[in-house]
């Protein structure tokens, strides 16, 4: 699936992975984790193929995985 923008990309990737960090397996599908605009305060989508190396794939959700912010920082 191709998202319309990066905000939608993050949302689709995290929804697909059921708001579970794919590295530490922590479940973030709890109302207090969500901000007023619907984004999750602790999760982000991560590109398994870097945007720098594969800019044409940056909106392709198949190359995304849901990570908590801690695990995302560790990956980078």
PDB file as gemmi writes it, atoms N, CA and C in Angstrom:
CRYST1    1.000    1.000    1.000  90.00  90.00  90.00 P 1                      
ATOM      1  N   UNK A   1       0.853  -1.177   0.000  1.00  0.00           N  
ATOM      2  CA  UNK A   1       0.000   0.000   0.000  1.00  0.00           C  
ATOM      3  C   UNK A   1       0.900   1.242   0.000  1.00  0.00           C  
ATOM      4  N   UNK A   2       0.472   2.243  -0.697  1.00  0.00           N  
ATOM      5  CA  UNK A   2       1.215   3.495  -0.737  1.00  0.00           C  
ATOM      6  C   UNK A   2       0.391   4.561  -0.018  1.00  0.00           C  
ATOM      7  N   UNK A   3       1.010   5.197   0.970  1.00  0.00           N  
ATOM      8  CA  UNK A   3       0.348   6.249   1.739  1.00  0.00           C  
ATOM      9  C   UNK A   3       0.385   7.560   0.970  1.00  0.00           C  
ATOM     10  N   UNK A   4      -0.502   8.484   1.345  1.00  0.00           N  
ATOM     11  CA  UNK A   4      -0.557   9.801   0.696  1.00  0.00           C  
ATOM     12  C   UNK A   4       0.539  10.726   1.212  1.00  0.00           C  
ATOM     13  N   UNK A   5       0.927  10.558   2.487  1.00  0.00           N  
ATOM     14  CA  UNK A   5       1.945  11.413   3.099  1.00  0.00           C  
ATOM     15  C   UNK A   5       2.582  10.656   4.261  1.00  0.00           C  
ATOM     16  N   UNK A   6       3.594  11.234   4.874  1.00  0.00           N  
ATOM     17  CA  UNK A   6       4.307  10.544   5.947  1.00  0.00           C  
ATOM     18  C   UNK A   6       3.440  10.345   7.189  1.00  0.00           C  
ATOM     19  N   UNK A   7       2.589  11.289   7.498  1.00  0.00           N  
ATOM     20  CA  UNK A   7       1.704  11.139   8.659  1.00  0.00           C  
ATOM     21  C   UNK A   7       0.809   9.914   8.479  1.00  0.00           C  
ATOM     22  N   UNK A   8       0.231   9.779   7.299  1.00  0.00           N  
ATOM     23  CA  UNK A   8      -0.610   8.617   7.021  1.00  0.00           C  
ATOM     24  C   UNK A   8       0.234   7.339   7.022  1.00  0.00           C  
ATOM     25  N   UNK A   9       1.453   7.409   6.506  1.00  0.00           N  
ATOM     26  CA  UNK A   9       2.347   6.255   6.469  1.00  0.00           C  
ATOM     27  C   UNK A   9       2.575   5.706   7.876  1.00  0.00           C  
ATOM     28  N   UNK A  10       2.932   6.593   8.825  1.00  0.00           N  
ATOM     29  CA  UNK A  10       3.161   6.176  10.215  1.00  0.00           C  
ATOM     30  C   UNK A  10       1.900   5.527  10.798  1.00  0.00           C  
ATOM     31  N   UNK A  11       0.754   6.124  10.545  1.00  0.00           N  
ATOM     32  CA  UNK A  11      -0.507   5.613  11.089  1.00  0.00           C  
ATOM     33  C   UNK A  11      -0.812   4.223  10.530  1.00  0.00           C  
ATOM     34  N   UNK A  12      -0.690   4.049   9.225  1.00  0.00           N  
ATOM     35  CA  UNK A  12      -0.979   2.762   8.595  1.00  0.00           C  
ATOM     36  C   UNK A  12      -0.043   1.678   9.122  1.00  0.00           C  
ATOM     37  N   UNK A  13       1.236   1.989   9.211  1.00  0.00           N  
ATOM     38  CA  UNK A  13       2.218   1.003   9.679  1.00  0.00           C  
ATOM     39  C   UNK A  13       1.921   0.582  11.115  1.00  0.00           C  
ATOM     40  N   UNK A  14       1.639   1.543  11.998  1.00  0.00           N  
ATOM     41  CA  UNK A  14       1.374   1.211  13.404  1.00  0.00           C  
ATOM     42  C   UNK A  14       0.043   0.473  13.571  1.00  0.00           C  
ATOM     43  N   UNK A  15      -0.972   0.867  12.809  1.00  0.00           N  
ATOM     44  CA  UNK A  15      -2.255   0.149  12.865  1.00  0.00           C  
ATOM     45  C   UNK A  15      -2.091  -1.289  12.393  1.00  0.00           C  
ATOM     46  N   UNK A  16      -1.375  -1.470  11.297  1.00  0.00           N  
ATOM     47  CA  UNK A  16      -1.156  -2.815  10.747  1.00  0.00           C  
ATOM     48  C   UNK A  16      -0.458  -3.728  11.770  1.00  0.00           C  
ATOM     49  N   UNK A  17       0.495  -3.160  12.520  1.00  0.00           N  
ATOM     50  CA  UNK A  17       1.242  -3.927  13.522  1.00  0.00           C  
ATOM     51  C   UNK A  17       0.552  -3.932  14.887  1.00  0.00           C  
ATOM     52  N   UNK A  18      -0.715  -3.493  14.902  1.00  0.00           N  
ATOM     53  CA  UNK A  18      -1.572  -3.524  16.099  1.00  0.00           C  
ATOM     54  C   UNK A  18      -0.991  -2.737  17.274  1.00  0.00           C  
ATOM     55  N   UNK A  19      -0.266  -1.665  16.971  1.00  0.00           N  
ATOM     56  CA  UNK A  19       0.330  -0.786  17.983  1.00  0.00           C  
ATOM     57  C   UNK A  19       1.256  -1.541  18.927  1.00  0.00           C  
ATOM     58  N   UNK A  20       1.918  -2.561  18.402  1.00  0.00           N  
ATOM     59  CA  UNK A  20       2.890  -3.342  19.175  1.00  0.00           C  
ATOM     60  C   UNK A  20       4.269  -3.093  18.577  1.00  0.00           C  
ATOM     61  N   UNK A  21       5.213  -2.722  19.436  1.00  0.00           N  
ATOM     62  CA  UNK A  21       6.587  -2.519  18.975  1.00  0.00           C  
ATOM     63  C   UNK A  21       7.115  -3.856  18.468  1.00  0.00           C  
ATOM     64  N   UNK A  22       7.607  -3.864  17.252  1.00  0.00           N  
ATOM     65  CA  UNK A  22       8.058  -5.100  16.627  1.00  0.00           C  
ATOM     66  C   UNK A  22       9.447  -5.522  17.096  1.00  0.00           C  
ATOM     67  N   UNK A  23      10.076  -4.715  17.942  1.00  0.00           N  
ATOM     68  CA  UNK A  23      11.387  -5.071  18.493  1.00  0.00           C  
ATOM     69  C   UNK A  23      11.264  -5.579  19.932  1.00  0.00           C  
ATOM     70  N   UNK A  24      10.580  -4.836  20.805  1.00  0.00           N  
ATOM     71  CA  UNK A  24      10.484  -5.231  22.221  1.00  0.00           C  
ATOM     72  C   UNK A  24       9.131  -5.859  22.565  1.00  0.00           C  
ATOM     73  N   UNK A  25       8.195  -5.841  21.612  1.00  0.00           N  
ATOM     74  CA  UNK A  25       6.860  -6.443  21.755  1.00  0.00           C  
ATOM     75  C   UNK A  25       5.957  -5.759  22.774  1.00  0.00           C  
ATOM     76  N   UNK A  26       6.277  -4.543  23.187  1.00  0.00           N  
ATOM     77  CA  UNK A  26       5.390  -3.834  24.102  1.00  0.00           C  
ATOM     78  C   UNK A  26       4.154  -3.363  23.334  1.00  0.00           C  
ATOM     79  N   UNK A  27       2.993  -3.548  23.966  1.00  0.00           N  
ATOM     80  CA  UNK A  27       1.707  -3.184  23.374  1.00  0.00           C  
ATOM     81  C   UNK A  27       1.347  -1.762  23.788  1.00  0.00           C  
ATOM     82  N   UNK A  28       1.153  -0.884  22.812  1.00  0.00           N  
ATOM     83  CA  UNK A  28       0.830   0.516  23.080  1.00  0.00           C  
ATOM     84  C   UNK A  28      -0.589   0.879  22.670  1.00  0.00           C  
ATOM     85  N   UNK A  29      -1.472  -0.087  22.551  1.00  0.00           N  
ATOM     86  CA  UNK A  29      -2.854   0.177  22.164  1.00  0.00           C  
ATOM     87  C   UNK A  29      -3.692   0.472  23.408  1.00  0.00           C  
ATOM     88  N   UNK A  30      -3.410   1.607  24.020  1.00  0.00           N  
ATOM     89  CA  UNK A  30      -4.085   2.019  25.250  1.00  0.00           C  
ATOM     90  C   UNK A  30      -4.398   3.501  25.118  1.00  0.00           C  
ATOM     91  N   UNK A  31      -5.602   3.943  25.485  1.00  0.00           N  
ATOM     92  CA  UNK A  31      -6.013   5.327  25.236  1.00  0.00           C  
ATOM     93  C   UNK A  31      -5.048   6.408  25.740  1.00  0.00           C  
ATOM     94  N   UNK A  32      -4.383   6.187  26.869  1.00  0.00           N  
ATOM     95  CA  UNK A  32      -3.511   7.251  27.389  1.00  0.00           C  
ATOM     96  C   UNK A  32      -2.271   7.449  26.523  1.00  0.00           C  
ATOM     97  N   UNK A  33      -1.984   6.512  25.616  1.00  0.00           N  
ATOM     98  CA  UNK A  33      -0.822   6.644  24.752  1.00  0.00           C  
ATOM     99  C   UNK A  33      -1.091   7.515  23.529  1.00  0.00           C  
ATOM    100  N   UNK A  34      -2.351   7.914  23.332  1.00  0.00           N  
ATOM    101  CA  UNK A  34      -2.696   8.672  22.142  1.00  0.00           C  
ATOM    102  C   UNK A  34      -2.827  10.160  22.427  1.00  0.00           C  
ATOM    103  N   UNK A  35      -2.352  10.964  21.488  1.00  0.00           N  
ATOM    104  CA  UNK A  35      -2.455  12.410  21.576  1.00  0.00           C  
ATOM    105  C   UNK A  35      -3.822  12.843  21.045  1.00  0.00           C  
ATOM    106  N   UNK A  36      -4.168  14.099  21.268  1.00  0.00           N  
ATOM    107  CA  UNK A  36      -5.478  14.593  20.832  1.00  0.00           C  
ATOM    108  C   UNK A  36      -5.699  14.464  19.337  1.00  0.00           C  
ATOM    109  N   UNK A  37      -4.631  14.542  18.547  1.00  0.00           N  
ATOM    110  CA  UNK A  37      -4.790  14.455  17.091  1.00  0.00           C  
ATOM    111  C   UNK A  37      -4.813  13.009  16.594  1.00  0.00           C  
ATOM    112  N   UNK A  38      -4.820  12.042  17.513  1.00  0.00           N  
ATOM    113  CA  UNK A  38      -4.919  10.645  17.137  1.00  0.00           C  
ATOM    114  C   UNK A  38      -3.589   9.925  16.980  1.00  0.00           C  
ATOM    115  N   UNK A  39      -2.466  10.666  17.000  1.00  0.00           N  
ATOM    116  CA  UNK A  39      -1.157  10.014  16.902  1.00  0.00           C  
ATOM    117  C   UNK A  39      -0.823   9.331  18.222  1.00  0.00           C  
ATOM    118  N   UNK A  40      -0.004   8.315  18.157  1.00  0.00           N  
ATOM    119  CA  UNK A  40       0.437   7.625  19.352  1.00  0.00           C  
ATOM    120  C   UNK A  40       1.682   8.324  19.872  1.00  0.00           C  
ATOM    121  N   UNK A  41       1.705   8.651  21.155  1.00  0.00           N  
ATOM    122  CA  UNK A  41       2.802   9.414  21.740  1.00  0.00           C  
ATOM    123  C   UNK A  41       4.091   8.611  21.873  1.00  0.00           C  
ATOM    124  N   UNK A  42       4.011   7.280  21.791  1.00  0.00           N  
ATOM    125  CA  UNK A  42       5.174   6.449  22.061  1.00  0.00           C  
ATOM    126  C   UNK A  42       5.628   5.576  20.904  1.00  0.00           C  
ATOM    127  N   UNK A  43       4.880   5.587  19.816  1.00  0.00           N  
ATOM    128  CA  UNK A  43       5.213   4.740  18.671  1.00  0.00           C  
ATOM    129  C   UNK A  43       5.521   5.551  17.433  1.00  0.00           C  
ATOM    130  N   UNK A  44       6.285   4.955  16.551  1.00  0.00           N  
ATOM    131  CA  UNK A  44       6.555   5.570  15.261  1.00  0.00           C  
ATOM    132  C   UNK A  44       6.760   4.463  14.232  1.00  0.00           C  
ATOM    133  N   UNK A  45       6.540   4.791  12.998  1.00  0.00           N  
ATOM    134  CA  UNK A  45       6.853   3.860  11.930  1.00  0.00           C  
ATOM    135  C   UNK A  45       8.334   3.979  11.605  1.00  0.00           C  
ATOM    136  N   UNK A  46       8.953   2.875  11.280  1.00  0.00           N  
ATOM    137  CA  UNK A  46      10.377   2.856  10.938  1.00  0.00           C  
ATOM    138  C   UNK A  46      10.533   2.249   9.550  1.00  0.00           C  
ATOM    139  N   UNK A  47      11.327   2.905   8.711  1.00  0.00           N  
ATOM    140  CA  UNK A  47      11.592   2.406   7.369  1.00  0.00           C  
ATOM    141  C   UNK A  47      12.683   1.339   7.437  1.00  0.00           C  
ATOM    142  N   UNK A  48      12.375   0.127   6.976  1.00  0.00           N  
ATOM    143  CA  UNK A  48      13.378  -0.938   6.955  1.00  0.00           C  
ATOM    144  C   UNK A  48      14.369  -0.736   5.809  1.00  0.00           C  
ATOM    145  N   UNK A  49      13.963   0.016   4.819  1.00  0.00           N  
ATOM    146  CA  UNK A  49      14.861   0.474   3.757  1.00  0.00           C  
ATOM    147  C   UNK A  49      14.916   1.990   3.899  1.00  0.00           C  
ATOM    148  N   UNK A  50      16.102   2.534   4.070  1.00  0.00           N  
ATOM    149  CA  UNK A  50      16.226   3.956   4.389  1.00  0.00           C  
ATOM    150  C   UNK A  50      15.653   4.856   3.300  1.00  0.00           C  
ATOM    151  N   UNK A  51      15.104   5.989   3.759  1.00  0.00           N  
ATOM    152  CA  UNK A  51      14.545   6.968   2.815  1.00  0.00           C  
ATOM    153  C   UNK A  51      15.654   7.560   1.954  1.00  0.00           C  
ATOM    154  N   UNK A  52      16.864   7.665   2.512  1.00  0.00           N  
ATOM    155  CA  UNK A  52      17.977   8.231   1.750  1.00  0.00           C  
ATOM    156  C   UNK A  52      18.383   7.310   0.593  1.00  0.00           C  
ATOM    157  N   UNK A  53      18.433   6.017   0.847  1.00  0.00           N  
ATOM    158  CA  UNK A  53      18.845   5.067  -0.181  1.00  0.00           C  
ATOM    159  C   UNK A  53      17.714   4.717  -1.148  1.00  0.00           C  
ATOM    160  N   UNK A  54      16.474   4.779  -0.653  1.00  0.00           N  
ATOM    161  CA  UNK A  54      15.310   4.392  -1.463  1.00  0.00           C  
ATOM    162  C   UNK A  54      14.219   5.458  -1.390  1.00  0.00           C  
ATOM    163  N   UNK A  55      14.489   6.681  -1.856  1.00  0.00           N  
ATOM    164  CA  UNK A  55      13.492   7.759  -1.725  1.00  0.00           C  
ATOM    165  C   UNK A  55      12.176   7.455  -2.434  1.00  0.00           C  
ATOM    166  N   UNK A  56      12.229   6.654  -3.477  1.00  0.00           N  
ATOM    167  CA  UNK A  56      11.003   6.328  -4.220  1.00  0.00           C  
ATOM    168  C   UNK A  56      10.079   5.402  -3.423  1.00  0.00           C  
ATOM    169  N   UNK A  57      10.585   4.787  -2.350  1.00  0.00           N  
ATOM    170  CA  UNK A  57       9.787   3.867  -1.535  1.00  0.00           C  
ATOM    171  C   UNK A  57       9.325   4.475  -0.217  1.00  0.00           C  
ATOM    172  N   UNK A  58       9.595   5.753   0.018  1.00  0.00           N  
ATOM    173  CA  UNK A  58       9.342   6.346   1.336  1.00  0.00           C  
ATOM    174  C   UNK A  58       7.879   6.284   1.779  1.00  0.00           C  
ATOM    175  N   UNK A  59       6.928   6.217   0.859  1.00  0.00           N  
ATOM    176  CA  UNK A  59       5.512   6.139   1.224  1.00  0.00           C  
ATOM    177  C   UNK A  59       4.937   4.726   1.088  1.00  0.00           C  
ATOM    178  N   UNK A  60       5.780   3.764   0.773  1.00  0.00           N  
ATOM    179  CA  UNK A  60       5.358   2.368   0.640  1.00  0.00           C  
ATOM    180  C   UNK A  60       5.295   1.740   2.038  1.00  0.00           C  
ATOM    181  N   UNK A  61       4.117   1.351   2.473  1.00  0.00           N  
ATOM    182  CA  UNK A  61       3.939   0.854   3.844  1.00  0.00           C  
ATOM    183  C   UNK A  61       4.532  -0.535   4.055  1.00  0.00           C  
ATOM    184  N   UNK A  62       4.748  -1.282   2.993  1.00  0.00           N  
ATOM    185  CA  UNK A  62       5.304  -2.629   3.129  1.00  0.00           C  
ATOM    186  C   UNK A  62       6.734  -2.624   3.672  1.00  0.00           C  
ATOM    187  N   UNK A  63       7.439  -1.510   3.550  1.00  0.00           N  
ATOM    188  CA  UNK A  63       8.806  -1.448   4.069  1.00  0.00           C  
ATOM    189  C   UNK A  63       8.859  -0.780   5.447  1.00  0.00           C  
ATOM    190  N   UNK A  64       7.716  -0.666   6.088  1.00  0.00           N  
ATOM    191  CA  UNK A  64       7.658  -0.048   7.410  1.00  0.00           C  
ATOM    192  C   UNK A  64       7.410  -1.061   8.503  1.00  0.00           C  
ATOM    193  N   UNK A  65       7.864  -0.731   9.688  1.00  0.00           N  
ATOM    194  CA  UNK A  65       7.597  -1.539  10.868  1.00  0.00           C  
ATOM    195  C   UNK A  65       7.329  -0.606  12.036  1.00  0.00           C  
ATOM    196  N   UNK A  66       6.494  -1.032  12.947  1.00  0.00           N  
ATOM    197  CA  UNK A  66       6.120  -0.216  14.093  1.00  0.00           C  
ATOM    198  C   UNK A  66       7.135  -0.411  15.222  1.00  0.00           C  
ATOM    199  N   UNK A  67       7.714   0.678  15.692  1.00  0.00           N  
ATOM    200  CA  UNK A  67       8.669   0.624  16.804  1.00  0.00           C  
ATOM    201  C   UNK A  67       8.296   1.655  17.850  1.00  0.00           C  
ATOM    202  N   UNK A  68       8.556   1.323  19.120  1.00  0.00           N  
ATOM    203  CA  UNK A  68       8.403   2.336  20.164  1.00  0.00           C  
ATOM    204  C   UNK A  68       9.559   3.325  19.999  1.00  0.00           C  
ATOM    205  N   UNK A  69       9.413   4.495  20.554  1.00  0.00           N  
ATOM    206  CA  UNK A  69      10.437   5.530  20.358  1.00  0.00           C  
ATOM    207  C   UNK A  69      11.788   5.091  20.921  1.00  0.00           C  
ATOM    208  N   UNK A  70      11.783   4.323  22.020  1.00  0.00           N  
ATOM    209  CA  UNK A  70      13.043   3.840  22.605  1.00  0.00           C  
ATOM    210  C   UNK A  70      13.756   2.902  21.630  1.00  0.00           C  
ATOM    211  N   UNK A  71      13.036   1.927  21.106  1.00  0.00           N  
ATOM    212  CA  UNK A  71      13.637   0.986  20.162  1.00  0.00           C  
ATOM    213  C   UNK A  71      14.039   1.690  18.869  1.00  0.00           C  
ATOM    214  N   UNK A  72      13.249   2.662  18.430  1.00  0.00           N  
ATOM    215  CA  UNK A  72      13.582   3.412  17.219  1.00  0.00           C  
ATOM    216  C   UNK A  72      14.892   4.152  17.407  1.00  0.00           C  
ATOM    217  N   UNK A  73      15.083   4.754  18.578  1.00  0.00           N  
ATOM    218  CA  UNK A  73      16.357   5.437  18.859  1.00  0.00           C  
ATOM    219  C   UNK A  73      17.514   4.447  18.863  1.00  0.00           C  
ATOM    220  N   UNK A  74      17.301   3.245  19.407  1.00  0.00           N  
ATOM    221  CA  UNK A  74      18.357   2.236  19.441  1.00  0.00           C  
ATOM    222  C   UNK A  74      18.727   1.764  18.036  1.00  0.00           C  
ATOM    223  N   UNK A  75      17.739   1.658  17.160  1.00  0.00           N  
ATOM    224  CA  UNK A  75      18.003   1.234  15.782  1.00  0.00           C  
ATOM    225  C   UNK A  75      18.863   2.268  15.057  1.00  0.00           C  
ATOM    226  N   UNK A  76      18.620   3.535  15.368  1.00  0.00           N  
ATOM    227  CA  UNK A  76      19.397   4.595  14.716  1.00  0.00           C  
ATOM    228  C   UNK A  76      20.633   4.901  15.516  1.00  0.00           C  
TER     229      UNK A  76                                                      
END                                                                             
